[in-house]
Amino acid sequence: MMQCVAAGHQIVALANLRPAENTGQTDELDSYMYQTVGHHAIDLYADALGLPLYRGFIKGTSVNTGRVYTACPEDEVEDLYQLMKLVKDKEGVEGVSVGAILSDYQRVRVEDVCRRLNLQPLAYLWHYNQEILLKEMISSNIQAIIIKVAAFGLDPDKHLGKTLGEMEPILLELSEKYGVHVCGEGGEYETFTLDCPLFKKKIVVDSAKVVMHSADAFAPVAYLHFLKLHLENKQEESMGTFLVRSCSCEISCTDDDIFPSSGECEPPKNIPVIWKSLKHNSLDFTKTFQNSGKSLSGYQWFSSITAHFLPSKDKTAEDAAREAFSSLRANLTSEGLKMKDIILVHLYMKSMKDFSVINSVYVTEFDLCPPARVCVETVLPDGVLFCIDCLAHKYDMAADDVVHDEKLVMHVQSISHWAPASIGPYSQSIKVGDVLYCAGQIALVPCSMRLVGGGVRSEASLSLRHVGRVLEAMSQRTALHHVITASCYVTDSKSIPVARSIWRKKLRECKKVEDSEMYHDETAVCGLLAVVVVSHLPRDAAIEWHVVAVVDDPLQRKHFAMKMLSEGFQIECESVESSSASCASVSVRLSMISSSTSHLDLDGPLHDLVAVFKEAVNKLSEDCSASPLSFRAFFKEHVFDAETLQKGLQEYLEKYLEEKTPALILVPVVDLPDKDVIHILCWLS
């Protein structure tokens, strides 16, 4: 609540659920969702804060205990829904404060209730460092006492009734020894707040008794039952003033040493290229793409579903979007897949001005667990509204009823200080097996959801911090060096060196944390990075990061690199294979080295480019059964005729890879680094 006030919100009402009187369980209810110990004293909070209090009864039980919650009549979550609906109707509230720090179970259910009631959940403590949070609560004059203990090392006789300040050294020691959560997030203890700077009056406990719930020899469960309490007026000077640590959401970039000087940022001048016997025509290159085959473990990439739209026709942009999704659905159905099987979507738009229309259709296509999404505007042909490509995966129950490659979804919709809330139809990350597919991240300040100030340097740093936090929240100890492939979209060629340097800096920071000497060569173990310049990004951002990471040992990854010359071009290829051999990433760059730019032949370089790619695939270890799924070719739009490029690449991919031909995805871009004219990123799974 103090964090909400510090963020500029006004608290207008309190709400509480207590055990139903006919259950006979008047103190401690075995609930997955709610603390009930101390509920007899909740009425005092209304007077202490000078706010209306709404109360309801917990009639349901924990029925729907899955990772995703959907309304279930007998579930205790529906009691929360009814109470929140009452408060909204009576008080016109717009948001709900959520105290969850680590519990996805509670957060997901509060978010579901808020979604149904059109309320904004505010979870400012989400993924807060618990040791720091405990210190802050104590230093902010929150007088909270322990009223329940349920963990090894916590003694009812010694610790019940003690304040957090008195308990801090004990909790830190138990955390160090036994992994106890210092803020009680694992159910180790529960508290009751007697006073805080928001209170107009403080609560005083006159008498209480200890109730033993279960007398376990190692971790007894016991709680305080309040017998008598009263309110006392507070001194004027102790009311209303409080300090909450200044918001850490924003980043100030003062490390100028890590960024290149402005001189290095000058992009090379674009030189017009004259290709031998190439006709520039407007035949739509987006019509002739194919999907990849299915990999051994059921992954398949669907390429360039296209929405065609010319404003002069009778069709609206919305109609065009619906047709495209209908085409995608038909495509999936023909392979025995559904929309809910999609893990990751790339949405390339002709103009960000059409985003709201496209999004309004997009949101109707997915359920409560939408795929991760990358969305950028780039230089698509006239008459194309957007192109979509996506990765889908169907996990089947094996004969032994064990789910292989189970899908875990992170779809945090609460405003916090952690990372941007997922306010659109996309998940922050989806984990299948040991692979994390993340959504694109731009530099929104999490607590305000506005773009950070300070230019591309601040944006690059903050958005990459979001990526790191999502990875860690999705799988503990996972960080940027677990990334296996990364795409960085920028809107200005001058931002390319900034993106590259911040990427290297963040990887070096990971190296320090790991404290391993073997991280001296980042590319040997870390992901392959493509930086591309596009015309526009969501919210007018200057930079967007998209990564796929693997929960593996980056030191044990296999790395392959080669270079070759091809008719005035240089081809550079790199591949990284995960230590688990479950997936791999291949990067192939075609750059111009010829001083003569007229009458270059494209056929030879395209042949060699695919041949090098085939060699990289062949170099994967014998343990690696990953198939090439997507062949994403970022190409300089003004240099190539897209149709010729598409025909050449498709022909050679089919020739060299036959039934293992990946989905070809052509992405025209404004610019690429250095003298690159094509940068290909391929995903193998």
Solvent accessible surface area in square Angstrom, and as a share of the most:
residue,aa,sasa,rsa
1,M,89,0.40
2,M,16,0.07
3,Q,22,0.10
4,C,6,0.03
5,V,51,0.29
6,A,62,0.48
7,A,45,0.35
8,G,67,0.64
9,H,75,0.34
10,Q,152,0.68
11,I,38,0.19
12,V,54,0.31
13,A,20,0.15
14,L,23,0.11
15,A,42,0.33
16,N,27,0.14
17,L,12,0.06
18,R,65,0.24
19,P,5,0.03
20,A,12,0.09
21,E,139,0.62
22,N,140,0.72
23,T,64,0.37
24,G,63,0.60
25,Q,88,0.39
26,T,79,0.46
27,D,15,0.08
28,E,24,0.11
29,L,25,0.12
30,D,132,0.68
31,S,24,0.16
32,Y,128,0.49
33,M,14,0.06
34,Y,35,0.13
35,Q,76,0.34
36,T,2,0.01
37,V,4,0.02
38,G,7,0.06
39,H,17,0.08
40,H,86,0.38
41,A,2,0.02
42,I,24,0.12
43,D,80,0.41
44,L,40,0.20
45,Y,32,0.12
46,A,22,0.17
47,D,82,0.43
48,A,0,0.00
49,L,11,0.06
50,G,51,0.49
51,L,36,0.18
52,P,58,0.37
53,L,39,0.20
54,Y,39,0.15
55,R,45,0.16
56,G,17,0.16
57,F,65,0.27
58,I,4,0.02
59,K,157,0.67
60,G,16,0.15
61,T,90,0.52
62,S,31,0.20
63,V,73,0.42
64,N,33,0.17
65,T,65,0.38
66,G,37,0.36
67,R,156,0.57
68,V,64,0.37
69,Y,2,0.01
70,T,71,0.41
71,A,61,0.47
72,C,28,0.17
73,P,120,0.76
74,E,122,0.55
75,D,2,0.01
76,E,3,0.02
77,V,1,0.00
78,E,26,0.12
79,D,21,0.11
80,L,22,0.11
81,Y,40,0.15
82,Q,111,0.49
83,L,8,0.04
84,M,17,0.08
85,K,81,0.34
86,L,73,0.36
87,V,7,0.04
88,K,64,0.27
89,D,100,0.52
90,K,136,0.58
91,E,63,0.28
92,G,53,0.51
93,V,21,0.12
94,E,147,0.66
95,G,30,0.29
96,V,24,0.14
97,S,56,0.36
98,V,13,0.07
99,G,54,0.52
100,A,6,0.04
101,I,10,0.05
102,L,72,0.36
103,S,29,0.19
104,D,70,0.36
105,Y,48,0.18
106,Q,60,0.27
107,R,6,0.02
108,V,31,0.18
109,R,0,0.00
110,V,19,0.11
111,E,5,0.02
112,D,9,0.05
113,V,1,0.00
114,C,1,0.01
115,R,115,0.42
116,R,72,0.26
117,L,15,0.07
118,N,129,0.66
119,L,11,0.06
120,Q,62,0.27
121,P,7,0.05
122,L,11,0.05
123,A,0,0.00
124,Y,5,0.02
125,L,38,0.19
126,W,3,0.01
127,H,57,0.25
128,Y,24,0.09
129,N,85,0.44
130,Q,26,0.12
131,E,84,0.38
132,I,76,0.39
133,L,6,0.03
134,L,0,0.00
135,K,107,0.45
136,E,25,0.11
137,M,41,0.18
138,I,49,0.25
139,S,90,0.58
140,S,15,0.09
141,N,98,0.50
142,I,34,0.17
143,Q,82,0.37
144,A,4,0.03
145,I,11,0.06
146,I,0,0.00
147,I,0,0.00
148,K,26,0.11
149,V,0,0.00
150,A,31,0.24
151,A,10,0.08
152,F,93,0.39
153,G,34,0.33
154,L,3,0.01
155,D,48,0.25
156,P,7,0.04
157,D,130,0.67
158,K,132,0.56
159,H,15,0.07
160,L,21,0.10
161,G,34,0.33
162,K,79,0.34
163,T,36,0.21
164,L,7,0.03
165,G,35,0.34
166,E,97,0.43
167,M,0,0.00
168,E,31,0.14
169,P,85,0.53
170,I,55,0.28
171,L,0,0.00
172,L,53,0.26
173,E,91,0.41
174,L,13,0.07
175,S,30,0.19
176,E,153,0.69
177,K,125,0.53
178,Y,112,0.43
179,G,55,0.52
180,V,12,0.07
181,H,66,0.30
182,V,3,0.02
183,C,20,0.12
184,G,10,0.10
185,E,50,0.22
186,G,52,0.50
187,G,44,0.42
188,E,17,0.08
189,Y,12,0.05
190,E,42,0.19
191,T,41,0.24
192,F,8,0.03
193,T,35,0.20
194,L,28,0.14
195,D,23,0.12
196,C,12,0.07
197,P,7,0.05
198,L,33,0.16
199,F,8,0.04
200,K,108,0.46
201,K,72,0.31
202,K,73,0.31
203,I,4,0.02
204,V,41,0.24
205,V,44,0.25
206,D,64,0.33
207,S,47,0.30
208,A,38,0.30
209,K,104,0.44
210,V,72,0.41
211,V,40,0.23
212,M,95,0.42
213,H,102,0.46
214,S,49,0.32
215,A,85,0.66
216,D,69,0.36
217,A,99,0.77
218,F,150,0.63
219,A,28,0.22
220,P,24,0.15
221,V,29,0.17
222,A,0,0.00
223,Y,16,0.06
224,L,18,0.09
225,H,39,0.17
226,F,14,0.06
227,L,103,0.51
228,K,128,0.54
229,L,40,0.20
230,H,70,0.31
231,L,43,0.21
232,E,70,0.32
233,N,123,0.63
234,K,24,0.10
235,Q,126,0.56
236,E,135,0.61
237,E,135,0.61
238,S,54,0.35
239,M,55,0.24
240,G,55,0.53
241,T,105,0.61
242,F,49,0.21
243,L,156,0.78
244,V,33,0.19
245,R,112,0.41
246,S,93,0.60
247,C,64,0.38
248,S,43,0.28
249,C,0,0.00
250,E,101,0.45
251,I,35,0.18
252,S,94,0.61
253,C,36,0.21
254,T,108,0.63
255,D,54,0.28
256,D,91,0.47
257,D,128,0.66
258,I,28,0.14
259,F,14,0.06
260,P,17,0.11
261,S,72,0.46
262,S,92,0.59
263,G,56,0.53
264,E,117,0.52
265,C,16,0.09
266,E,104,0.47
267,P,41,0.25
268,P,66,0.42
269,K,166,0.71
270,N,85,0.44
271,I,100,0.51
272,P,107,0.67
273,V,25,0.14
274,I,96,0.49
275,W,18,0.06
276,K,103,0.44
277,S,112,0.72
278,L,44,0.22
279,K,156,0.66
280,H,131,0.58
281,N,75,0.39
282,S,112,0.72
283,L,117,0.58
284,D,29,0.15
285,F,11,0.04
286,T,6,0.03
287,K,145,0.61
288,T,81,0.47
289,F,30,0.12
290,Q,96,0.43
291,N,42,0.22
292,S,4,0.02
293,G,38,0.37
294,K,100,0.43
295,S,7,0.05
296,L,156,0.77
297,S,60,0.39
298,G,14,0.14
299,Y,9,0.03
300,Q,5,0.02
301,W,8,0.03
302,F,0,0.00
303,S,6,0.04
304,S,12,0.08
305,I,10,0.05
306,T,20,0.12
307,A,1,0.01
308,H,66,0.30
309,F,37,0.15
310,L,84,0.42
311,P,108,0.68
312,S,104,0.67
313,K,129,0.54
314,D,149,0.77
315,K,60,0.26
316,T,73,0.43
317,A,15,0.11
318,E,72,0.32
319,D,60,0.31
320,A,1,0.01
321,A,0,0.00
322,R,106,0.39
323,E,99,0.44
324,A,3,0.03
325,F,1,0.00
326,S,54,0.35
327,S,57,0.37
328,L,1,0.01
329,R,101,0.37
330,A,64,0.49
331,N,41,0.21
332,L,1,0.00
333,T,95,0.55
334,S,89,0.57
335,E,63,0.28
336,G,49,0.47
337,L,4,0.02
338,K,122,0.52
339,M,18,0.08
340,K,116,0.49
341,D,11,0.06
342,I,2,0.01
343,I,0,0.00
344,L,2,0.01
345,V,1,0.01
346,H,6,0.03
347,L,1,0.01
348,Y,8,0.03
349,M,0,0.00
350,K,69,0.29
351,S,28,0.18
352,M,28,0.12
353,K,187,0.79
354,D,37,0.19
355,F,56,0.23
356,S,78,0.51
357,V,54,0.31
358,I,0,0.00
359,N,30,0.15
360,S,57,0.37
361,V,0,0.00
362,Y,0,0.00
363,V,76,0.44
364,T,91,0.53
365,E,30,0.13
366,F,25,0.10
367,D,89,0.46
368,L,52,0.26
369,C,29,0.17
370,P,3,0.02
371,P,2,0.01
372,A,0,0.00
373,R,18,0.06
374,V,2,0.01
375,C,8,0.05
376,V,0,0.00
377,E,24,0.11
378,T,1,0.01
379,V,47,0.27
380,L,8,0.04
381,P,42,0.26
382,D,126,0.65
383,G,18,0.17
384,V,5,0.03
385,L,7,0.03
386,F,0,0.00
387,C,8,0.05
388,I,2,0.01
389,D,1,0.01
390,C,0,0.00
391,L,0,0.00
392,A,0,0.00
393,H,6,0.02
394,K,77,0.33
395,Y,88,0.34
396,D,95,0.49
397,M,114,0.51
398,A,33,0.25
399,A,115,0.89
400,D,95,0.49
401,D,107,0.55
402,V,76,0.44
403,V,48,0.27
404,H,101,0.45
405,D,47,0.24
406,E,71,0.32
407,K,40,0.17
408,L,46,0.23
409,V,41,0.24
410,M,11,0.05
411,H,32,0.14
412,V,1,0.00
413,Q,46,0.20
414,S,1,0.00
415,I,18,0.09
416,S,1,0.00
417,H,24,0.11
418,W,10,0.04
419,A,0,0.00
420,P,10,0.06
421,A,1,0.01
422,S,2,0.02
423,I,96,0.49
424,G,20,0.19
425,P,13,0.08
426,Y,46,0.18
427,S,0,0.00
428,Q,2,0.01
429,S,0,0.00
430,I,0,0.00
431,K,34,0.15
432,V,1,0.00
433,G,27,0.26
434,D,35,0.18
435,V,6,0.04
436,L,0,0.00
437,Y,1,0.00
438,C,3,0.02
439,A,2,0.01
440,G,18,0.18
441,Q,14,0.06
442,I,18,0.09
443,A,0,0.00
444,L,12,0.06
445,V,7,0.04
446,P,0,0.00
447,C,32,0.19
448,S,40,0.26
449,M,18,0.08
450,R,170,0.62
451,L,54,0.27
452,V,8,0.04
453,G,52,0.50
454,G,69,0.66
455,G,43,0.41
456,V,33,0.19
457,R,75,0.27
458,S,6,0.04
459,E,11,0.05
460,A,0,0.00
461,S,7,0.04
462,L,0,0.00
463,S,0,0.00
464,L,0,0.00
465,R,48,0.17
466,H,0,0.00
467,V,2,0.01
468,G,19,0.19
469,R,67,0.24
470,V,2,0.01
471,L,0,0.00
472,E,98,0.44
473,A,23,0.18
474,M,28,0.12
475,S,19,0.12
476,Q,159,0.71
477,R,190,0.69
478,T,2,0.01
479,A,28,0.22
480,L,11,0.05
481,H,6,0.03
482,H,16,0.07
483,V,0,0.00
484,I,0,0.00
485,T,17,0.10
486,A,1,0.01
487,S,8,0.05
488,C,0,0.00
489,Y,0,0.00
490,V,0,0.00
491,T,50,0.29
492,D,68,0.35
493,S,20,0.13
494,K,100,0.42
495,S,7,0.05
496,I,12,0.06
497,P,28,0.18
498,V,6,0.04
499,A,0,0.00
500,R,69,0.25
501,S,9,0.06
502,I,1,0.01
503,W,13,0.05
504,R,115,0.42
505,K,32,0.14
506,K,28,0.12
507,L,7,0.03
508,R,95,0.35
509,E,67,0.30
510,C,15,0.09
511,K,64,0.27
512,K,150,0.64
513,V,123,0.71
514,E,66,0.29
515,D,127,0.66
516,S,28,0.18
517,E,162,0.72
518,M,119,0.53
519,Y,7,0.03
520,H,140,0.63
521,D,64,0.33
522,E,32,0.14
523,T,68,0.40
524,A,30,0.23
525,V,11,0.06
526,C,2,0.01
527,G,3,0.03
528,L,6,0.03
529,L,40,0.20
530,A,0,0.00
531,V,4,0.02
532,V,0,0.00
533,V,3,0.02
534,V,1,0.00
535,S,46,0.30
536,H,66,0.29
537,L,1,0.00
538,P,27,0.17
539,R,117,0.43
540,D,103,0.53
541,A,3,0.02
542,A,23,0.18
543,I,0,0.00
544,E,6,0.03
545,W,0,0.00
546,H,10,0.05
547,V,1,0.01
548,V,7,0.04
549,A,0,0.00
550,V,0,0.00
551,V,56,0.32
552,D,22,0.12
553,D,59,0.31
554,P,6,0.04
555,L,48,0.24
556,Q,111,0.49
557,R,16,0.06
558,K,101,0.43
559,H,72,0.32
560,F,39,0.16
561,A,61,0.47
562,M,46,0.21
563,K,134,0.57
564,M,63,0.28
565,L,119,0.59
566,S,4,0.03
567,E,101,0.46
568,G,24,0.23
569,F,0,0.00
570,Q,43,0.19
571,I,1,0.00
572,E,38,0.17
573,C,2,0.01
574,E,50,0.22
575,S,4,0.03
576,V,0,0.00
577,E,2,0.01
578,S,2,0.01
579,S,38,0.25
580,S,59,0.38
581,A,14,0.11
582,S,45,0.29
583,C,0,0.00
584,A,0,0.00
585,S,0,0.00
586,V,0,0.00
587,S,10,0.06
588,V,0,0.00
589,R,59,0.22
590,L,0,0.00
591,S,12,0.08
592,M,19,0.09
593,I,89,0.45
594,S,31,0.20
595,S,116,0.75
596,S,63,0.41
597,T,26,0.15
598,S,45,0.29
599,H,119,0.53
600,L,18,0.09
601,D,53,0.27
602,L,7,0.04
603,D,79,0.41
604,G,16,0.15
605,P,0,0.00
606,L,3,0.02
607,H,56,0.25
608,D,29,0.15
609,L,0,0.00
610,V,0,0.00
611,A,30,0.23
612,V,4,0.02
613,F,0,0.00
614,K,58,0.24
615,E,68,0.31
616,A,0,0.00
617,V,22,0.13
618,N,97,0.50
619,K,116,0.49
620,L,24,0.12
621,S,22,0.14
622,E,181,0.81
623,D,115,0.59
624,C,17,0.10
625,S,68,0.44
626,A,9,0.07
627,S,14,0.09
628,P,3,0.02
629,L,1,0.00
630,S,3,0.02
631,F,0,0.00
632,R,11,0.04
633,A,0,0.00
634,F,0,0.00
635,F,3,0.01
636,K,14,0.06
637,E,77,0.35
638,H,87,0.39
639,V,7,0.04
640,F,7,0.03
641,D,9,0.05
642,A,18,0.14
643,E,16,0.07
644,T,39,0.23
645,L,0,0.00
646,Q,8,0.04
647,K,121,0.51
648,G,11,0.11
649,L,0,0.00
650,Q,16,0.07
651,E,107,0.48
652,Y,18,0.07
653,L,0,0.00
654,E,69,0.31
655,K,125,0.53
656,Y,58,0.22
657,L,10,0.05
658,E,119,0.54
659,E,141,0.63
660,K,98,0.42
661,T,15,0.09
662,P,2,0.01
663,A,0,0.00
664,L,1,0.01
665,I,2,0.01
666,L,8,0.04
667,V,1,0.01
668,P,3,0.02
669,V,0,0.00
670,V,61,0.35
671,D,8,0.04
672,L,1,0.00
673,P,5,0.03
674,D,73,0.38
675,K,124,0.53
676,D,1,0.01
677,V,4,0.02
678,I,0,0.00
679,H,7,0.03
680,I,0,0.00
681,L,13,0.06
682,C,3,0.02
683,W,12,0.04
684,L,0,0.00
685,S,9,0.06
